[in-house]
Amino acid sequence: MLDHYKSILAKKALPYYLETKTRCIKADLKESEAVLWEAHDRKEAGEVSLLDVKIEIATRILSHCEFCERRCGVNRPAEQGNCTVREPRIASEFAHYGEESVLVPSHTIFFSGCNFHCVYCQNWDISQVKSGTWIPPKKLAKLIEYRHLQNMNFVGGDPTPNLDYILQVLRECEAHIPVVWNSNMYLTEESMRLLEGVVDVYLTDFKYGNDTCAGELSDVSDYFAIVSRNHLLGEQHADLIIRHLVLPGHLECCTRPVLQWISENLKSPAVNVMFQYHPEYRAMKNARIDRYLTYAEKQRVLEIAQEFTITLV
């Protein structure tokens, strides 16, 4: 479990992004987006950094934004997307000791804006409200190098709308620490391809066991197919830590199918079943989630986890 991540900490392996930065492939950055994708996927030996190719593709996508599966298609340099992001805004960056124990101390970099609109969002003041400050990629890279904590942890909101910017930060960075992608995992397959060879650990939120709850509570479509697909893709090239926030009244419709899918489809992810839900933001207006979890619900979740032999962290 988390073998790659631990090997970086033990200085037995490099973070993927440093390898990708120095790997050169045959590509012409002036070519069309389609041709760049062909070069990216072929990875024929050449003279152009693979990371630079990823950055160029991400910059092209930004003009018709398809980083997440909303695929709103807006020209992000000129207007904000559904996520409320136009240019990346950093709400905060600091040494975080509240993450999973294997990750602390974690250099968490919180972005404003989000492609989800969860009615119970516990970070609504940065995810649903315009806030934060623009930090040039080189300056943020130097902050990461200066802190040099156990990892660099891109979070939000959600990091997905800022994928192009994050790749630019990594181009400027030389810190020998893992990259953690802390996300709701509602990314497009194109975004997942760009993150391959960049992310060392996906720290994911697997929220819902069905599309109805996802639509009602987070205003997203086709949730389960998209997020389960991305977990499978992520497992192919990085370590996984999966978070599942238990929602009151959602044990059979969400917790059970999520834990069952994990047990049947993934190899050895670390799973954090989280009981800290509390009514926040607009949750009090929704009768299905306007309360705390009961003791009985918490005990039932542990029984479900044991039923599917889920390894909890």
C-alpha positions in Angstrom: 0.0 0.0 0.0 1.4 3.4 -1.0 4.6 1.7 -2.1 5.6 4.4 -4.6 4.9 7.3 -2.2 6.9 5.6 0.5 9.8 4.9 -1.9 10.0 8.7 -2.6 10.1 9.5 1.1 12.9 6.9 1.6 14.8 8.6 -1.3 14.7 5.4 -3.3 12.7 6.9 -6.2 12.1 10.3 -7.7 8.7 12.0 -7.8 7.1 11.3 -11.2 7.1 15.0 -12.2 10.9 15.3 -12.0 11.2 12.2 -14.3 8.7 13.6 -16.7 10.4 17.0 -16.7 13.7 15.4 -17.9 12.1 12.9 -20.3 12.4 14.3 -23.8 10.1 13.2 -26.7 9.7 14.0 -30.3 7.3 16.9 -30.6 6.8 20.4 -32.1 5.0 22.7 -29.7 3.7 24.8 -32.6 1.7 21.9 -34.0 -2.1 21.5 -33.5 -3.6 20.2 -30.3 -4.4 16.9 -32.1 -0.8 16.4 -33.3 0.5 17.3 -29.8 -1.7 14.6 -28.3 -0.3 12.1 -30.8 3.3 13.0 -29.8 2.3 12.9 -26.1 0.9 9.4 -26.3 3.6 8.0 -28.6 6.4 9.3 -26.5 9.0 8.8 -29.2 12.5 9.8 -28.0 13.3 13.4 -29.0 14.4 16.8 -27.7 11.3 18.3 -26.1 10.4 17.9 -22.4 7.3 15.7 -21.9 6.2 18.1 -19.2 6.4 21.0 -21.7 4.2 19.1 -24.1 1.7 18.5 -21.3 1.7 22.2 -20.5 1.2 23.2 -24.1 -1.7 20.8 -24.5 -3.2 22.1 -21.2 -2.9 25.7 -22.4 -4.7 24.8 -25.6 -7.5 23.0 -23.6 -7.9 26.1 -21.5 -9.3 28.0 -24.5 -12.2 25.6 -24.7 -12.1 24.3 -21.2 -12.6 20.5 -20.8 -10.5 19.8 -17.7 -13.6 18.4 -15.9 -16.5 16.4 -17.2 -18.8 19.4 -17.1 -17.0 20.3 -20.4 -18.4 23.8 -20.3 -16.1 24.7 -23.1 -15.5 28.3 -22.2 -12.5 30.3 -23.2 -11.1 30.5 -19.7 -8.5 33.3 -20.2 -11.5 35.5 -21.2 -14.3 34.2 -18.9 -14.9 32.0 -15.9 -16.2 28.5 -16.2 -18.9 26.8 -14.2 -16.3 26.4 -11.5 -16.1 30.2 -11.1 -12.4 30.0 -12.0 -10.9 32.3 -14.6 -7.3 32.7 -13.5 -6.0 30.5 -10.7 -6.5 32.0 -7.2 -4.8 30.6 -4.1 -7.0 30.8 -1.0 -4.2 29.6 1.3 -1.0 27.5 1.4 0.4 26.2 4.6 1.8 23.2 6.5 -1.3 21.0 7.2 -1.3 18.5 10.1 -4.9 17.5 9.7 -4.5 15.1 6.7 -4.1 11.4 6.8 -1.1 10.5 9.1 1.0 9.2 6.2 0.8 12.6 4.5 1.6 15.0 7.4 3.1 17.5 7.4 1.6 18.2 4.1 2.1 21.5 2.1 -1.6 22.1 1.2 -2.3 24.5 -1.5 -6.0 25.5 -1.5 -7.4 26.8 -4.7 -10.6 28.9 -4.9 -13.5 27.7 -7.0 -14.8 24.2 -7.7 -16.5 22.2 -10.4 -18.9 20.7 -7.8 -21.6 22.7 -6.0 -22.2 20.6 -2.9 -25.1 21.9 -0.8 -23.2 20.7 2.4 -19.7 21.9 1.3 -17.5 22.3 4.4 -15.1 24.6 2.4 -17.9 26.7 0.8 -16.2 30.0 1.6 -13.4 29.2 -0.9 -15.1 26.7 -3.2 -18.3 28.6 -3.9 -17.2 32.2 -3.4 -14.7 34.2 -5.4 -11.7 34.7 -3.3 -8.0 34.1 -3.1 -4.9 35.6 -4.7 -3.0 35.1 -7.9 0.5 33.8 -7.3 2.9 33.5 -10.3 3.9 29.8 -10.9 7.6 30.4 -10.2 6.8 32.1 -6.9 4.6 29.2 -5.7 7.3 26.7 -6.9 9.8 28.6 -4.7 7.4 28.5 -1.7 7.1 24.7 -2.2 10.9 24.3 -2.3 11.3 26.6 0.8 8.8 24.7 2.9 9.9 21.3 1.6 7.4 19.3 3.6 6.5 15.7 3.1 4.5 16.4 0.0 2.9 19.2 -2.1 -0.9 18.7 -1.9 -3.0 20.5 -4.5 -6.6 20.8 -3.2 -9.5 23.3 -3.1 -12.3 23.6 -3.9 -10.8 21.3 -6.5 -7.5 21.5 -8.3 -8.9 20.3 -11.6 -9.8 23.8 -13.1 -6.2 24.8 -12.4 -4.5 21.9 -14.1 -2.6 24.0 -16.6 -1.3 26.3 -13.8 -0.2 23.4 -11.6 1.8 21.9 -14.5 3.5 25.3 -14.9 4.3 25.4 -11.2 5.9 21.9 -11.5 8.0 23.1 -14.4 9.6 25.7 -12.1 9.9 23.4 -9.1 12.8 21.1 -8.1 11.5 19.8 -4.7 12.1 16.1 -4.3 8.7 15.5 -2.7 5.6 13.7 -3.9 2.7 15.4 -5.8 -0.7 14.8 -4.1 -3.8 15.4 -6.3 -6.6 16.0 -3.7 -9.7 15.9 -5.8 -13.3 14.9 -6.3 -12.0 13.0 -9.4 -14.6 14.4 -11.8 -11.9 14.9 -14.4 -12.0 14.1 -18.2 -9.9 11.3 -19.6 -7.8 14.0 -21.3 -7.0 15.5 -17.9 -6.1 12.1 -16.5 -3.7 11.5 -19.4 -2.0 14.9 -18.6 -1.7 13.9 -14.9 0.0 10.5 -15.7 3.6 10.9 -15.0 2.9 13.9 -12.7 0.8 12.7 -9.8 2.3 10.4 -7.2 -0.8 10.0 -5.0 -4.4 10.6 -5.8 -6.1 11.6 -2.6 -9.7 11.2 -3.7 -13.2 11.9 -2.6 -15.5 9.1 -3.6 -18.7 10.7 -2.4 -21.8 8.9 -3.9 -22.9 5.4 -4.8 -25.4 6.6 -7.5 -26.1 9.4 -9.8 -29.3 10.6 -8.2 -27.7 11.6 -4.9 -24.8 13.2 -6.8 -27.2 15.3 -8.9 -29.2 16.3 -5.9 -26.3 17.2 -3.5 -23.5 18.2 -5.8 -25.2 19.2 -9.1 -23.3 16.8 -11.3 -24.3 14.2 -13.9 -23.1 10.7 -14.7 -21.1 10.8 -11.4 -20.5 7.1 -10.7 -19.3 6.1 -14.1 -16.9 9.0 -14.4 -15.4 8.8 -10.9 -15.1 5.0 -10.9 -13.4 5.2 -14.3 -10.9 7.8 -13.0 -10.1 5.7 -10.0 -9.2 2.8 -12.3 -7.1 5.1 -14.5 -5.4 6.6 -11.4 -4.5 3.3 -10.0 -2.6 2.4 -13.2 0.0 5.1 -12.6 -0.1 6.3 -9.0 -1.0 5.4 -5.4 -4.5 5.9 -4.1 -5.9 7.1 -0.8 -9.7 7.2 -1.1 -11.9 9.3 1.2 -15.5 8.5 1.7 -17.4 11.1 3.7 -20.4 9.3 5.3 -23.6 11.3 4.9 -26.5 10.8 7.3 -29.2 8.6 5.7 -27.0 7.6 2.8 -25.5 4.4 4.1 -27.3 2.0 1.7 -27.5 4.3 -1.3 -24.0 5.7 -1.1 -21.6 4.1 1.5 -22.4 0.5 0.7 -22.1 0.7 -3.1 -18.9 2.8 -2.9 -17.2 0.4 -0.5 -18.4 -2.6 -2.5 -17.1 -1.1 -5.8 -13.7 -0.4 -4.2 -13.4 -3.9 -2.8 -14.3 -5.5 -6.1 -12.4 -3.3 -8.6 -9.3 -1.8 -7.0 -6.1 -3.7 -5.8 -4.9 -2.2 -2.5 -6.0 1.4 -2.0 -5.9 3.0 1.4 -9.5 4.0 2.4 -10.4 6.6 4.9 -14.1 6.4 5.9 -14.8 9.8 7.4 -17.4 10.4 10.1 -16.9 14.2 10.6 -19.9 15.3 8.6 -21.8 18.2 10.0 -24.5 20.3 8.4 -22.8 23.3 6.7 -23.5 25.8 3.9 -27.0 25.0 2.6 -27.4 21.6 4.2 -30.0 22.7 6.8 -32.4 23.4 3.9 -32.2 19.7 2.8 -34.2 17.4 5.1 -32.0 14.4 4.0 -28.8 15.8 5.3 -29.7 18.4 7.9 -28.4 16.4 10.9 -25.3 14.8 12.3 -24.6 11.0 12.0 -26.0 8.8 14.7 -23.9 6.4 16.7 -25.9 3.5 15.1 -25.0 4.8 11.6 -21.3 4.9 12.5 -21.4 1.4 13.8 -23.2 0.2 10.7 -20.6 1.7 8.4 -17.9 -0.2 10.2 -19.8 -3.4 9.7 -20.2 -2.6 6.0 -16.4 -2.0 5.7 -15.7 -5.3 7.4 -18.2 -7.1 5.1 -16.2 -6.0 2.1 -12.7 -6.4 3.8 -11.9 -2.7 3.2 -8.5 -1.7 4.7 -9.2 1.5 6.6 -6.6 4.2 7.4 
